[in-house]
Amino acid sequence: MLPSNVAGRTKKSVASTMSFVGYCVGNIVGSQLYQAKDAPLYRPGLIASAICFGLTFVVIFILRFYYIYVNAKRDRQARESGLTVEEMERLGKINGENDLTDIQNPHFRYSY
């Protein structure tokens, strides 16, 4: 989902790099949550994992509704300007070729 919701070459590269670094940090931290002294139930690790899963769910939930809001706002602005769906797609592709980011390009639509 990350590449489809970020536009602009530099921004896409930075977002992919940050995602990879987050993945690596998660693997490093995750292995430290489960210590031999906490065997056999590993409660601190399970609690920390549950908190991380909960936070992930909340962030994804917020992002989904943010994307819905932004798409609806951009659709409303496009309708008010009198553009057809085909014209919006064409202008979106032209703006993408000009390396505009998803925030700068009013014809970019987030996928969710």
C-alpha distances in whole Angstrom, upper triangle without the diagonal:
4,6,5,6,9,12,15,16,17,15,12,14,15,11,11,14,14,11,14,17,15,15,18,20,19,21,24,24,23,26,28,28,30,33,36,39,36,37,37,35,33,32,31,28,27,28,25,23,23,23,20,18,20,18,15,15,17,14,11,14,15,12,11,15,15,12,15,18,17,16,19,21,20,21,24,25,24,27,29,29,30,27,26,23,24,25,22,20,22,22,19,19,22,20,18,20,22,19,19,16,14,17,19,18,20,18,15,13,10,8,8
4,6,5,6,10,12,13,14,11,8,11,11,8,7,11,11,9,11,14,13,13,17,18,17,19,22,23,22,25,27,27,29,33,36,38,36,37,37,35,33,33,31,28,28,28,25,23,24,23,19,19,20,18,15,16,17,14,12,15,15,12,13,16,15,13,16,18,16,16,20,21,20,22,25,25,25,27,30,29,30,28,27,24,25,25,22,20,22,22,18,18,21,19,16,19,20,17,16,13,12,15,17,17,19,18,14,13,10,10,10
4,6,6,8,10,10,12,10,7,9,11,8,8,11,12,11,13,16,16,16,19,20,20,22,24,25,25,28,30,30,33,36,39,41,39,40,41,39,36,36,34,31,31,31,29,26,27,27,23,22,24,22,19,20,21,18,16,18,18,15,15,18,17,14,17,20,17,17,21,22,20,21,25,25,24,27,29,28,29,26,26,22,23,23,20,18,20,20,16,15,18,17,13,16,17,14,14,12,11,14,16,16,18,17,13,13,10,10,12
4,6,8,11,12,14,12,9,12,14,11,11,15,15,14,16,19,19,19,22,23,23,25,27,28,28,31,33,33,35,38,41,43,41,42,42,40,38,38,36,33,33,33,30,28,28,28,24,23,24,22,19,20,21,18,15,17,17,14,13,16,15,12,15,17,15,14,17,19,17,18,22,22,21,23,26,25,26,23,22,19,19,20,17,15,17,17,13,13,16,15,12,15,17,14,14,12,10,13,15,14,15,14,10,9,7,7,9
4,7,10,12,14,11,9,12,13,10,11,15,14,13,16,18,18,18,22,23,22,24,27,27,27,30,32,32,34,37,41,43,41,42,42,40,37,36,35,32,32,31,29,27,27,26,23,22,22,20,17,18,18,15,13,15,14,11,11,14,12,9,12,14,12,12,15,16,15,16,20,20,19,22,24,24,25,22,22,19,20,20,17,15,18,17,13,14,17,15,13,16,17,14,13,10,7,10,13,12,14,13,9,8,5,6,9
4,7,9,10,7,6,9,10,8,9,13,13,12,15,17,17,18,21,22,22,24,27,27,28,31,32,32,35,38,41,43,41,43,43,41,38,38,36,33,33,33,30,28,29,27,24,24,24,22,19,20,20,17,15,18,17,13,14,16,14,12,15,16,14,14,17,18,16,18,21,20,20,23,25,25,26,23,23,21,21,21,18,16,18,17,13,14,16,13,11,14,14,11,10,7,6,9,11,11,13,13,9,10,8,10,12
4,7,9,7,6,10,11,10,12,14,15,15,18,20,20,21,24,25,26,28,30,30,31,34,35,36,38,41,45,47,45,46,47,45,42,41,39,37,37,36,33,32,32,31,28,27,28,25,23,24,24,20,19,21,20,16,17,19,16,14,17,18,15,15,18,18,16,18,21,20,19,22,24,23,24,21,22,19,19,19,16,14,15,14,11,11,12,10,7,10,11,8,7,4,5,8,9,9,12,11,8,10,10,12,15
4,6,5,6,9,10,10,12,14,15,16,18,20,21,22,24,26,27,29,30,31,32,35,36,37,40,42,46,48,46,48,48,46,44,43,41,38,39,38,35,34,35,33,30,30,31,28,25,27,27,23,22,24,23,19,21,22,20,17,21,21,18,18,21,21,18,21,23,22,21,25,26,25,26,23,24,22,21,20,18,16,17,15,12,12,12,10,7,9,9,5,5,4,7,10,9,10,13,13,11,13,14,16,19
4,6,5,6,9,10,11,12,14,15,17,18,20,21,23,24,26,27,29,30,31,34,35,36,39,41,45,47,46,47,48,46,43,43,41,38,39,39,35,34,35,34,30,30,32,29,26,28,28,24,24,26,25,21,23,25,22,20,24,24,21,21,25,24,22,24,27,26,25,28,30,28,30,27,27,25,24,23,21,19,19,18,15,14,14,12,9,10,10,7,9,8,11,13,13,13,17,17,14,17,16,18,21
4,5,5,6,9,10,11,12,14,15,16,18,20,21,22,24,26,27,28,30,32,33,34,37,40,43,45,44,45,47,45,42,42,39,37,37,37,34,33,34,32,29,29,31,28,25,28,27,24,23,26,25,21,23,25,23,21,24,25,22,22,26,25,23,26,29,27,27,30,31,30,32,29,30,27,27,26,23,22,22,20,18,17,17,15,12,13,12,9,10,9,12,13,13,15,18,19,16,18,18,20,22
4,5,5,6,9,10,10,12,14,15,16,18,20,21,22,24,26,26,28,30,32,32,35,38,41,43,42,43,44,43,39,39,37,34,35,34,31,30,31,29,26,26,27,24,22,24,24,20,20,23,21,18,20,22,19,17,21,21,18,19,23,22,21,23,26,25,24,28,29,28,30,27,28,26,26,25,22,21,22,20,17,17,17,15,12,14,13,10,10,7,9,11,12,13,16,17,14,16,15,17,19
4,5,5,6,9,10,10,12,14,15,16,18,20,21,23,24,26,26,29,31,31,34,37,40,42,41,42,43,41,38,38,36,33,34,33,30,29,30,28,25,25,26,24,21,23,23,20,19,22,21,17,19,21,19,17,21,22,19,19,23,23,21,23,26,25,25,28,30,29,30,28,28,25,25,25,22,20,21,20,16,16,17,15,12,14,14,11,11,9,10,12,14,14,17,17,14,15,14,15,17
4,5,5,6,9,10,11,12,14,15,17,18,20,21,23,24,25,28,29,30,33,35,39,41,40,41,42,41,38,38,35,33,33,33,30,29,30,29,25,26,27,25,22,25,25,21,21,24,23,20,22,24,22,20,24,25,23,23,27,27,25,27,30,29,29,32,34,32,34,31,31,29,29,28,25,23,24,23,20,19,20,18,15,16,16,13,14,12,13,16,17,18,21,21,18,19,17,19,20
4,5,5,6,9,10,10,12,14,15,16,18,20,21,22,24,26,27,28,31,34,37,39,38,39,41,39,36,36,33,31,32,31,28,27,28,27,23,24,26,23,20,23,23,19,20,23,22,18,21,23,21,20,24,24,22,23,27,26,25,27,30,29,29,33,34,33,35,32,33,30,30,30,27,25,26,25,21,21,22,20,17,18,18,14,15,12,14,15,17,18,21,22,19,20,18,19,21
4,5,5,6,9,10,10,12,14,15,16,18,20,21,22,25,26,27,29,32,35,37,36,37,38,37,34,33,31,28,29,29,25,24,25,24,20,21,22,19,17,19,20,16,16,19,18,15,17,20,18,17,20,21,19,20,24,24,23,25,28,27,27,31,32,32,33,31,31,28,29,29,25,24,25,24,20,21,22,19,17,19,19,15,15,12,12,14,16,17,20,20,17,17,15,16,17
4,5,5,6,9,10,11,12,14,15,17,19,20,21,23,25,26,28,31,34,36,35,36,37,36,33,33,31,28,28,29,25,24,25,24,21,21,23,20,18,20,21,18,17,20,20,17,19,22,20,19,22,24,22,22,26,26,25,27,30,30,30,33,35,34,35,32,32,30,30,30,27,25,26,25,22,21,23,21,18,19,20,17,17,14,15,17,19,20,22,22,19,19,16,17,18
4,5,5,6,9,10,11,12,14,15,17,18,20,22,23,24,27,29,33,35,34,35,36,35,32,32,30,27,28,28,25,23,26,24,21,22,24,21,19,22,23,19,19,23,22,19,22,25,23,22,25,27,25,26,29,29,28,31,33,33,33,36,37,37,38,36,36,33,33,33,30,28,29,28,25,24,26,24,20,22,22,18,19,17,17,19,21,22,25,25,22,22,20,20,21
4,5,5,6,9,10,10,12,14,15,16,18,20,21,22,25,28,31,33,32,33,35,33,30,30,27,25,26,25,22,21,23,21,18,19,21,18,16,19,19,16,17,20,19,17,20,22,20,20,24,25,23,24,28,28,27,30,32,32,32,35,37,36,38,36,36,33,34,34,30,29,30,29,26,26,27,25,22,24,24,20,20,17,17,18,21,22,25,25,22,22,19,20,20
4,6,5,6,9,10,10,12,14,15,16,19,20,21,23,26,30,32,30,32,32,31,28,28,26,23,23,24,20,19,21,19,16,16,18,16,13,16,18,14,14,18,18,15,18,21,19,19,22,24,22,23,27,27,27,29,32,32,32,35,36,36,38,35,35,32,33,33,30,28,30,29,25,25,27,25,22,24,25,21,21,18,17,19,22,23,25,25,21,21,18,18,18
4,5,5,6,9,10,11,13,14,15,17,19,20,22,25,28,31,30,31,32,30,27,28,26,23,24,24,21,19,22,21,17,18,21,18,16,19,21,18,17,21,21,19,21,24,23,22,26,27,26,27,30,31,30,32,35,35,35,38,40,40,41,38,38,35,35,36,32,30,32,31,28,27,29,27,24,26,26,23,23,20,21,22,25,26,28,28,24,24,21,21,21
4,5,5,6,8,10,11,12,14,16,17,18,21,23,27,29,28,29,31,30,26,27,24,21,23,23,20,19,21,20,16,18,21,18,16,20,21,18,19,22,22,20,23,26,24,24,27,29,27,29,32,32,32,34,37,36,37,40,41,41,43,40,40,37,38,38,35,33,35,34,30,30,32,29,26,28,28,24,25,22,22,23,26,27,30,30,26,26,23,23,23
4,5,5,6,9,10,10,12,14,16,16,19,22,25,27,26,27,29,27,24,24,21,19,20,20,16,15,18,16,13,14,17,14,13,16,17,15,15,19,19,17,20,23,22,22,25,27,26,27,30,31,31,33,35,35,36,39,40,40,42,40,40,37,38,38,34,33,35,34,30,30,32,30,27,29,29,26,25,22,22,23,26,27,29,30,26,25,22,22,21
4,6,5,6,9,10,10,13,15,15,18,21,24,26,25,26,27,25,22,23,21,18,19,20,16,14,17,17,13,14,17,15,13,16,18,16,16,20,20,19,21,24,23,23,26,28,27,28,31,32,32,34,37,37,37,40,42,42,43,41,40,37,38,39,35,33,35,35,31,31,33,31,28,30,31,27,27,24,23,25,28,29,31,31,27,26,23,22,21
4,5,5,6,9,10,11,13,15,17,19,22,25,24,25,26,26,22,23,21,18,20,21,17,16,19,18,15,17,20,18,16,20,21,19,20,23,24,22,25,28,27,27,30,31,31,32,35,36,35,37,40,40,40,43,45,45,47,44,44,41,41,42,38,36,38,38,34,34,36,33,30,32,33,29,29,26,26,28,30,31,34,34,30,29,26,26,25
4,5,5,6,8,10,11,13,15,17,21,23,22,24,25,24,21,21,18,16,18,18,15,14,17,16,13,15,18,16,15,19,20,18,19,23,23,22,24,27,26,27,30,31,31,32,35,36,36,38,40,40,41,44,45,45,47,45,45,42,43,43,40,38,40,39,35,35,37,35,32,34,34,30,30,27,27,28,31,32,34,35,31,30,27,27,26
4,5,5,6,9,10,10,13,16,19,21,20,21,23,21,18,18,16,13,15,15,12,11,14,13,10,12,15,13,12,16,18,16,17,20,21,20,23,25,25,25,28,30,30,31,34,35,35,37,39,40,41,43,45,45,47,44,44,41,42,43,39,38,40,39,35,35,38,35,32,35,35,31,31,28,27,28,31,32,34,35,31,30,26,25,24
4,6,5,6,9,10,12,15,17,20,19,20,21,20,17,19,16,13,15,17,13,12,15,16,13,14,17,17,15,19,21,19,20,23,24,23,25,28,28,28,31,33,33,34,37,38,38,40,42,43,43,46,48,48,49,47,46,43,44,45,41,39,42,41,37,37,39,37,34,36,37,33,33,30,30,31,34,35,37,37,33,32,29,28,26
4,6,6,7,9,11,13,16,18,18,20,21,21,17,19,16,13,16,17,14,13,17,17,14,16,19,18,18,21,23,21,22,26,26,26,28,31,30,31,34,35,35,36,39,40,40,42,45,45,46,48,50,50,52,49,49,46,47,47,44,42,44,43,40,40,42,39,36,38,39,35,35,32,32,33,36,37,39,39,36,35,31,30,29
4,6,5,7,10,12,15,17,16,18,20,19,15,16,13,10,13,14,10,11,14,14,11,14,17,16,16,19,20,20,21,24,25,24,27,29,29,30,33,34,34,36,38,39,39,42,44,44,45,48,49,50,51,49,49,46,47,48,44,43,45,44,40,40,43,40,37,39,40,36,36,32,32,33,36,37,39,39,36,35,31,30,29
4,5,5,7,10,14,16,14,16,17,16,12,14,11,8,10,12,9,8,12,12,10,12,15,15,15,18,20,19,20,23,24,24,26,29,29,30,32,34,34,35,38,39,40,41,44,44,45,48,49,50,51,49,49,46,47,48,44,42,45,44,40,41,43,41,38,40,41,37,37,33,33,34,37,38,39,40,36,34,31,30,28
4,6,6,8,11,14,13,14,16,15,12,14,12,9,12,14,12,11,15,16,14,16,19,19,18,21,23,23,24,27,28,28,30,33,33,33,36,38,38,39,42,43,43,45,47,48,49,51,53,53,55,52,52,49,50,51,47,45,48,47,43,43,46,44,40,42,43,39,39,36,36,37,40,41,43,43,39,38,34,33,31
4,6,7,10,12,12,13,16,15,11,13,10,8,12,13,11,11,15,15,14,17,19,19,19,22,24,24,25,28,29,29,31,34,34,34,37,39,39,40,43,44,44,46,48,49,50,52,54,55,56,54,54,51,52,53,49,47,50,49,45,45,48,45,42,44,45,41,41,37,37,38,41,42,44,44,41,39,36,35,33
4,6,10,11,10,12,13,12,9,9,7,5,8,9,7,8,12,12,12,14,16,17,17,20,22,22,23,26,27,27,29,32,32,33,36,37,38,39,41,42,43,45,47,48,49,51,53,54,55,53,53,50,51,52,49,47,49,49,45,45,48,45,43,45,45,42,41,38,37,37,41,42,43,44,40,39,35,34,32
4,7,9,7,8,10,10,6,8,7,5,8,10,10,10,13,14,14,16,18,19,20,22,24,24,26,28,29,30,32,34,35,36,38,40,40,42,44,45,46,48,50,51,52,54,56,56,58,56,55,52,53,54,51,49,52,51,48,48,50,48,45,47,48,44,44,41,40,41,44,45,46,47,43,41,37,36,34
4,5,6,7,10,10,7,10,9,8,11,13,12,13,16,17,17,19,22,22,23,26,27,28,29,31,33,33,35,38,38,39,41,43,44,45,47,49,49,51,53,54,55,57,59,60,61,59,59,56,57,58,54,53,55,55,51,51,53,51,48,50,51,47,47,43,43,44,47,48,50,50,46,45,41,40,37
4,5,5,8,10,8,11,11,11,13,16,16,16,19,21,21,22,25,26,26,29,31,31,32,35,36,37,38,41,42,43,45,46,47,48,51,52,53,54,57,58,58,61,62,63,65,62,62,59,60,61,58,56,58,58,54,54,57,54,51,53,54,50,50,47,46,47,50,51,53,53,49,48,44,43,40
4,6,9,10,8,11,11,11,14,15,16,17,20,21,22,23,25,26,28,30,31,32,34,36,37,38,40,42,42,44,46,47,48,50,52,53,54,56,58,59,60,62,63,65,66,64,64,61,62,63,59,58,60,60,56,56,59,56,53,56,56,52,52,49,48,48,52,53,54,55,51,49,46,44,42
4,6,7,5,7,8,8,10,12,13,14,16,18,19,21,22,24,25,27,28,29,31,33,34,35,37,39,40,41,43,45,46,47,49,50,51,53,55,56,57,59,61,62,64,62,61,58,60,61,57,56,58,58,54,54,57,55,52,54,55,51,51,47,46,47,50,51,52,53,49,47,43,42,39
3,5,5,8,10,10,11,14,15,16,17,20,21,22,24,25,26,28,30,31,32,34,36,37,38,40,41,42,44,46,47,48,50,52,53,54,56,58,59,60,62,63,65,63,62,59,60,61,58,56,59,59,55,55,58,56,53,55,56,52,52,48,47,48,52,53,54,54,50,48,44,43,40
4,6,9,11,11,11,14,16,16,17,20,21,22,23,26,26,28,30,31,32,34,36,37,38,40,41,42,44,46,47,48,50,52,53,54,56,58,59,60,62,64,65,63,62,59,60,61,58,56,59,59,55,56,58,56,53,56,57,53,53,49,48,49,52,53,54,54,50,48,44,43,40
4,5,9,9,8,11,13,13,14,17,18,19,20,22,23,24,26,28,29,30,32,34,35,37,38,40,41,43,44,45,47,49,50,51,53,55,56,57,59,61,62,60,59,56,58,59,56,54,57,57,53,54,56,54,51,54,55,51,51,47,45,46,50,51,51,51,48,46,42,40,37
4,6,6,6,9,10,11,12,14,16,17,18,20,21,23,25,26,27,29,30,32,33,35,36,37,39,41,42,43,45,47,48,49,51,53,54,55,57,58,60,58,57,54,56,57,53,52,55,54,51,51,54,52,49,51,52,48,48,44,43,44,47,48,49,49,46,43,40,38,35
4,5,5,6,8,10,10,12,14,15,16,18,20,21,22,24,26,27,28,30,31,33,34,36,38,39,40,42,44,45,46,48,49,51,52,54,55,57,58,57,56,53,55,56,52,51,54,54,50,51,53,51,48,51,52,48,47,43,42,42,46,47,48,48,45,42,39,37,34
4,6,5,6,9,10,11,12,14,15,17,18,20,21,23,24,26,27,29,30,32,33,35,36,38,39,40,42,43,45,46,48,49,51,53,54,55,57,55,55,52,54,55,51,50,53,52,48,49,51,49,46,49,49,46,45,41,40,40,44,45,46,46,43,41,37,36,33
4,5,5,6,9,10,11,12,14,15,16,18,20,21,22,24,26,27,28,31,31,33,35,36,37,39,41,42,43,45,46,48,49,51,52,54,55,53,53,50,51,52,49,47,50,49,46,46,49,46,44,46,47,43,43,39,38,38,42,43,44,44,41,39,35,34,31
4,5,5,6,9,10,10,12,14,15,16,18,20,21,22,24,26,27,29,30,31,33,35,36,37,39,41,42,43,45,47,48,49,51,52,54,52,51,48,50,51,48,46,49,49,45,46,49,46,44,46,47,44,43,39,37,38,42,43,43,43,40,38,34,32,29
4,5,5,6,9,10,10,12,14,15,17,18,20,21,23,24,26,27,29,30,32,33,35,36,38,39,41,42,44,45,46,48,50,51,53,51,51,48,50,51,47,46,49,48,45,46,48,46,43,46,47,43,42,38,37,37,41,42,42,43,39,37,33,32,29
4,5,5,6,9,10,11,12,14,15,16,18,20,21,22,24,26,27,28,30,32,33,34,36,37,39,40,42,43,45,46,48,49,51,49,49,46,48,49,45,44,47,46,42,43,46,43,41,43,44,40,39,35,34,34,38,39,40,40,37,35,31,30,28
4,5,5,6,9,10,10,12,14,15,16,18,20,21,22,25,26,27,29,30,31,33,35,36,37,39,41,42,43,45,47,48,49,47,47,44,46,46,43,42,44,44,40,41,44,41,39,41,42,39,38,34,32,33,37,38,38,39,35,33,29,28,25
4,5,5,6,9,10,11,12,14,15,16,18,20,21,23,24,26,27,29,30,32,33,35,36,37,39,41,42,44,45,47,48,46,46,43,45,46,42,41,44,44,40,41,44,42,39,42,43,39,38,34,32,33,37,37,38,38,35,32,29,27,24
4,5,5,6,9,10,11,12,14,15,17,18,20,21,22,24,26,27,28,30,32,33,34,36,38,39,40,42,44,45,47,45,45,42,44,45,41,40,43,43,39,40,43,40,38,41,41,38,36,33,31,31,35,36,36,37,33,31,28,27,24
4,5,5,6,9,10,11,12,14,15,16,18,20,21,22,24,26,27,28,30,31,33,34,36,37,38,40,42,43,45,43,43,40,42,42,39,38,41,40,36,37,40,37,35,38,38,35,33,30,28,28,32,33,34,34,31,29,25,24,21
4,5,5,6,9,10,11,12,14,15,16,19,20,21,23,24,26,27,29,30,31,33,35,36,37,39,41,42,43,42,41,38,40,41,37,36,39,39,35,36,39,37,34,37,38,35,33,30,28,28,32,33,33,33,30,27,24,22,19
4,5,5,6,9,10,11,12,14,15,17,18,20,21,23,24,26,27,29,30,32,33,35,36,38,39,41,42,41,41,38,40,41,37,36,39,39,35,37,39,37,35,38,39,35,34,30,28,28,32,32,33,33,30,27,24,22,19
4,5,5,6,9,10,11,12,14,16,16,18,20,21,22,24,26,27,28,30,32,33,34,36,38,39,41,39,39,36,38,39,35,35,38,37,33,35,37,34,32,36,36,32,31,27,25,25,29,30,30,31,28,25,22,21,18
4,5,5,6,8,10,11,12,14,15,16,18,20,21,22,24,26,27,28,30,31,33,34,36,37,39,37,37,34,36,36,33,32,35,34,30,32,34,32,30,33,33,30,29,25,23,23,27,28,28,28,25,23,19,18,15
4,6,5,6,9,10,11,13,14,15,17,18,20,21,23,24,26,27,29,30,32,33,35,36,38,36,36,33,35,36,32,31,35,34,30,32,35,32,30,34,34,31,30,26,23,24,28,28,28,28,25,22,19,17,14
4,6,5,6,9,10,11,12,14,16,17,18,20,21,23,24,26,27,29,30,32,33,35,36,35,35,32,35,35,32,31,34,34,30,32,35,32,30,34,34,31,29,25,23,23,26,27,27,27,24,22,18,18,15
4,5,5,6,9,10,10,12,14,15,16,18,20,21,22,24,26,27,28,30,31,33,34,33,33,30,33,33,29,29,32,31,27,29,31,29,27,30,31,27,25,22,19,19,23,24,24,25,22,19,16,16,13
4,5,5,6,9,10,10,12,14,15,16,18,20,21,22,24,26,27,28,30,31,33,31,31,28,30,31,27,26,30,29,25,27,30,27,25,29,29,26,25,21,18,19,23,23,23,23,20,17,14,13,10
4,6,5,7,9,10,11,13,14,16,17,19,20,21,23,25,26,27,29,31,32,31,30,28,30,31,27,27,30,30,26,28,31,29,27,31,31,28,26,23,20,20,24,24,23,23,21,18,14,14,10
4,5,5,6,9,10,11,12,14,15,16,18,20,21,23,24,26,27,29,30,29,29,27,30,30,26,26,29,28,25,27,30,27,26,29,30,27,24,21,18,17,21,22,21,22,19,17,14,14,11
4,6,5,6,9,10,10,12,14,15,16,18,20,21,22,24,26,27,28,27,27,24,27,27,23,23,26,25,22,24,26,24,22,26,26,23,21,17,14,15,18,19,18,19,16,14,10,11,9
4,5,5,6,9,10,11,12,14,15,16,18,20,21,22,24,26,27,25,25,22,25,26,22,22,25,24,21,23,26,24,22,26,27,24,22,19,15,16,20,19,18,18,16,13,9,9,6
4,5,5,6,9,10,10,12,14,15,16,18,20,21,22,24,26,25,25,22,25,26,22,22,26,25,22,24,27,25,24,28,28,26,23,20,16,16,20,19,18,18,16,13,11,11,9
4,5,5,6,9,10,11,12,14,15,17,18,20,21,23,24,23,24,22,24,24,21,21,24,23,20,23,25,22,21,25,25,23,20,17,13,13,16,16,15,16,14,12,10,11,10
4,5,5,6,8,10,11,12,14,15,16,18,20,21,22,21,21,19,21,21,18,18,21,20,17,19,22,19,18,22,23,20,18,15,11,12,15,14,13,13,11,8,6,8,7
4,6,5,6,9,10,10,12,14,15,16,18,20,21,20,20,17,20,21,17,18,21,21,18,21,23,21,21,24,25,23,20,18,14,14,17,16,14,14,12,9,8,9,8
4,6,5,6,9,10,11,12,14,15,17,19,20,19,20,18,21,21,18,19,22,21,18,22,24,21,21,25,25,23,20,18,14,13,16,16,14,14,13,11,10,12,11
4,5,5,6,9,10,11,12,14,15,17,18,17,18,17,19,19,15,16,19,18,15,18,20,18,18,21,21,20,17,14,11,10,12,12,10,11,10,8,8,11,12
4,5,5,6,9,10,10,12,14,15,16,15,15,13,16,16,13,13,17,16,13,16,19,17,17,20,21,20,17,15,11,11,13,12,10,9,8,6,7,9,10
4,5,5,6,9,10,10,12,14,15,15,15,14,17,17,14,15,19,18,16,19,21,19,20,23,24,23,20,18,15,14,16,15,12,11,12,9,10,12,13
4,5,5,6,9,10,11,12,14,14,16,15,18,17,14,16,19,17,16,19,21,18,19,23,23,22,18,17,14,13,14,13,10,11,12,10,12,14,15
4,5,5,6,9,10,11,12,11,13,12,15,14,10,12,15,13,12,15,17,15,16,19,19,19,16,15,12,11,12,10,6,7,8,8,10,13,15
4,5,5,6,9,10,11,10,10,9,13,12,9,12,15,13,13,16,18,16,18,21,21,21,18,17,14,14,15,13,9,8,10,9,11,14,15
4,5,5,6,9,10,10,12,12,15,15,12,15,17,16,16,19,20,19,21,24,24,24,21,20,17,16,17,15,11,11,13,12,15,17,18
4,5,5,6,9,9,12,12,15,13,11,14,16,14,14,18,18,17,19,22,21,22,18,18,16,14,14,13,9,10,12,13,15,18,20
4,5,5,6,6,8,9,11,10,8,11,13,11,12,15,16,15,17,20,20,20,18,18,15,15,15,12,8,8,11,12,15,18,20
4,5,5,6,8,9,12,11,10,13,15,14,15,18,19,18,21,23,23,24,21,22,19,19,18,16,12,12,14,14,17,19,21
4,5,8,10,13,15,14,12,16,17,16,17,20,21,20,22,25,24,25,22,23,20,19,19,17,13,13,16,17,20,22,24
4,6,9,12,14,11,11,14,15,13,15,18,18,17,20,22,22,23,20,21,19,19,17,15,12,12,16,17,20,23,25
4,7,10,12,10,10,14,14,13,15,18,18,18,21,23,23,25,22,23,21,21,20,17,14,13,17,17,21,23,25
4,7,8,6,6,10,11,10,12,15,15,15,18,20,20,22,19,21,19,19,18,15,12,10,14,15,18,20,23
4,5,5,6,9,10,11,12,14,15,16,18,20,21,23,21,22,20,21,20,16,14,11,14,15,18,20,22
4,5,5,6,9,10,10,12,14,15,16,18,20,21,19,20,18,19,19,15,13,10,12,12,15,16,19
4,5,5,6,9,10,11,12,14,15,17,19,20,19,20,19,20,20,16,14,11,13,13,17,18,21
4,5,5,6,8,10,10,12,14,15,16,18,17,19,17,19,17,14,12,9,12,14,17,19,22
4,5,5,6,9,10,10,12,14,15,16,15,16,14,15,14,11,9,6,9,10,14,16,19
4,6,5,6,9,10,10,12,14,15,14,15,14,16,15,11,11,7,8,9,13,14,18
4,5,5,6,9,10,11,13,14,14,16,15,17,16,12,12,9,11,13,16,18,21
4,5,5,6,8,10,11,12,11,14,13,15,13,9,9,7,9,12,15,18,21
4,5,5,6,9,10,11,9,11,10,12,11,7,8,5,6,9,12,14,18
4,5,5,6,9,10,10,12,12,14,13,10,11,8,9,11,14,16,19
4,5,5,6,9,9,12,13,15,13,10,12,10,11,14,17,19,23
4,5,5,7,6,9,10,11,9,6,9,8,9,12,15,18,21
4,5,5,6,8,9,11,10,8,11,9,8,12,13,16,19
4,5,8,10,12,15,13,11,14,13,12,15,17,19,23
4,6,9,12,13,11,10,13,13,13,16,18,21,24
4,6,9,11,9,9,13,13,12,15,16,19,22
4,7,8,6,6,10,10,9,13,14,17,20
4,5,5,6,10,11,9,11,12,15,18
4,6,5,8,8,6,8,8,12,14
4,6,7,10,8,10,10,14,16
4,6,9,9,12,13,17,19
4,5,6,9,11,15,18
4,6,8,11,15,17
4,6,10,13,16
4,7,10,13
4,7,10
4,7
4
